[in-house]
């Protein structure tokens, strides 16, 4: 009834790209929304500052709000007025910023792309990602000996805002999946190894790895290729990169063959499941 355009779910990137360059000077991002706050409530609230042209909501796979949205005004002055004030919607303080504006230490020009099939060439990637901005170079990783390209790469852009658009402002380990032809490519920010965010990603990745090892699982895919990034390749539909093969329970096979005293030590050290649960 209001005539306000709403973009949701998978249409978010399309909406951002289709009008992003024309609307960036009139677009804000609203974070820390209550998960139950509706588009209508957001529209009514910001309409007091000026005419709202578009509201871009973001939902998860169950249809629940992710707690942020984009609001595009018809008039730049309306946006400027919004940025001058503190805001509370549905009784909750929300954070409002210009779209694409991020704290300086959270910006990076490097993008991680995971789940790359060999069928996607550098030219294919360049053709797709150049729509977000000027690309400086690609960094591919190759297997030692065979020189086979691994299933991930890094793309360095001239402008950090290009990466912001690709990942929708998310910080690692948050990611956004982009479809290049029939393939799914997982995109995340990549910071220098000594950056606080990258250290946190690596720490969480090591914790997951330790937990997996303590439960007696061994990785059978090229986990080491992602160890320094904290990322793992995503799954893909038929015809794309299928992701890692199933893991195999190493300890289940080895533990029963060890002397009882050694078994007891391992169980205590690694907090494995009781020996009686092993086949």
N, C-alpha and C positions, 0 to 999 in steps of 0.2 A: 504493500500500500504506500510505502514511503518512497519507493523508486530508487532506494539505495542499492547499489550493486554489491553482491556478496560473492566472494571467491573462497572456496573451501578445499581441504584435502589436497588431492593431487593437482588441483588447478592453481595452487599457490604460486609455484615457480612460473607458470605460464602468465599469470596475472602480473607478477613482479616484472617479468621481462617485457610483456606487451606494452605496459605503460610506465615501466620503471624509469626510463630516461626522461620521459616527459613530466612525471609526477614526483620525482625525487625532491624537488624544492617545495612540495606541498604534502609530503607523506611523513607520518610519524609511526613509531612502533610503540605499542602499549604492552608492558610486561607486568608480571605478578598479578594478573587478573584472577579473580575467584573462578574456579572451574565451572561454576554454575551460571556465571554471568553470560547473558545472551547478546546477540547482535543488536537487538532492539534497544536494550539498556545502554549499550555502548553508543549507539546512534543518537539516542535522546540526550545522553550526557554531553557529547561533543558538539551537538547541534547548537548549543548555547553560544559557541564561539564563532560559528559560521556554517555555511552549507557544506554538508559531508557528501562527497562524491562517491566514495567507495569504502567498504569495510572488508578486509581480507582476514577471515578467521582461519585458525589452524587447529585441526582435530587429529586425534590418534585413530588407530584402526577400529576402535570400538565406538567412535563418534563422540568421544569426550573431548572437551576443550583442552588444549595444551597450555592454557594460561597466558597466551599472548595473541596479539592481532596487529594488523596494520590499518591505519585510518588515513584516507586521502581526502584533502579539502579542495574545494574549488578555488579558494583564495589563499594566497601565500600568507597574507596578514593574519588570517584565522589561525594558521599553524603557529605563527610566531607568538600569538597571544596565548595559545595553549602551553607553549614551552616556558612561559614566564611564571606559571603557577604550579603549585602542588595539586595532586588530584587523588580523589577517593571515589571509587565506584563500588556499589553494593557493600558499603561499609568497610572496604579494604583499600589501603593506600596502594596506588599503582605507580609504576615507573614509566615516564614518557620521555622519549628522545626522538630526534630526527632519525628517519629510517636510514640505515647504513652507518650511523654514527656509533662508534665503539670506543671503549677506553683504549688509549694508545698502546698499552702493553698487551692488549688482546688482539692486535692486528698482526697479520703475517701475509707475506706475498707468496708463500709456498703452500701448495695444495697436495694432499695425499689422495691417490686414486687406487682403490683396491678392487680385487675381483676382475682384473683385466684379462680377457681371453687373448690368445695370440692372434686371433683374427682381427683384432682392432690394432691398426697400425698407428704410427705417430701422426701421419697425415689425417687419419680419421679423428684422432683425439684433437688435433689442432683445429680441424674444421668445426668440431662441435664447441670446444671451449673458447674459441676466439670471439664468440658472441658476447662473452662476459668482460672482455678487455684484452689488451695487448699482452701477448705471451713472450717472456724472455727466453726460456728454454725448458726442455724436458730432461728429467733425470731418470733413466731406466737402470734397473739392477739385473745383472746376468749371473747365471750359475757358473761357478768356477769349473773349468775343464770343458764343459759342454757349450758354454756361452749361450745357453737357452735363456730367453728373457723370462724373468719371474712375473708373477701375476699382480704386480703393483708398480706404480711409478710416482714420481713427484713432478708437479708442474709449477714453474716459477712465473709469476705475473709481474708486470711493471707496476701495477697499482694494487695495494692490499684490498681495496674495496671490491675488486673483481672476485677475490676469494670469499669476501663477506656475502656477496650475492649468491655464489654457488652453494655455500653451506647454510644460507639463510641466517647468518649470524651466530650459528651454534658453535660452542666450544667443545673440543675433544673431551670425552669420547663420543660426543654427539656427532651424527653424520647425516648426510642427505644422499639418497640414491638417485642417480641420473640415468635415464635410458638413452643409450646411444645405439640407434638401430634396434636390434632385437636383444641387445645386451644390457645388463644392469651393472653400473659402476658406482661403488661406494666412495663418497667424497668427504674428506675431513680436513680441518686445518692441520698444518704441520709447523711446529715451532722448533727453535734450536733446542738441542738436548738439555741445556742448562736453564731453559725457561721454566718457571714454576708450574705452568699448566702441563708442559710436556713431562716434567718430572712426576707429576701426579698421575698422568696416564701410564707412564712406565711402572710406577709403584703399584698401581692397581693391576696392571697386566702381570707383574711378577707375583702378586698375591694370588691371582687366579691360577697361574701356572703352578705355584707351590701347592695350592689346594688340590689341583688335578693330580699332581704327583703323589700327594699324601693319600689320595683315594685309589692309587694303584693304576692310574691311566697313563699311557704314553702317547704322545703325539706322533702320528704317522705321516703328517704332511709337512710341508716346509715351514714349520712354525718359526724357525730361526730367521727366516726372511722378514718376519714382521716383528721380531723381538725388540728392535730398536725404535719401533714406532708405536707399539702397543695396539696395533690393529690386526685383524684377521680378515681373510677374504670372505665376502658375502656369498650367499647362495644365489643362483640364477636360474631362470626358466630353461626349458629344453632348448638346446642350440647354443646356449651361452656357457660361461664358465660355471661348472657344476659345484664348485666349492671343494672343501677338503673331504677326503674319504673318511669312513668311520674310524674312530679310535679303537685300539685293541688293549685289553686289560693285561698288561705285562706282569704285574705283581701276582695276579691270580694264577698265572702259569708258573712263575718262578718260586713263589713262597713255599708251596707244598714240598718242593724238592730240597729245601734247606733244612739243616738240623733244627730240632725243636728249640734249642736255646737261642739260635740266631733268629728264628721266627718270632720269638717273644720280644727280643730286642727291637726288631723292626716294627713290630706292632706298637710298642711303647713309644718309639722315636717318631714314627710317622702318623700315629693316631689312626691307623688303618682300621677297617672293620674287623670284628672278631674273626678269628681263624675258622670258626665253625660256619661262617657265612660264605666262605670260599669254596668253590667246587673241588 
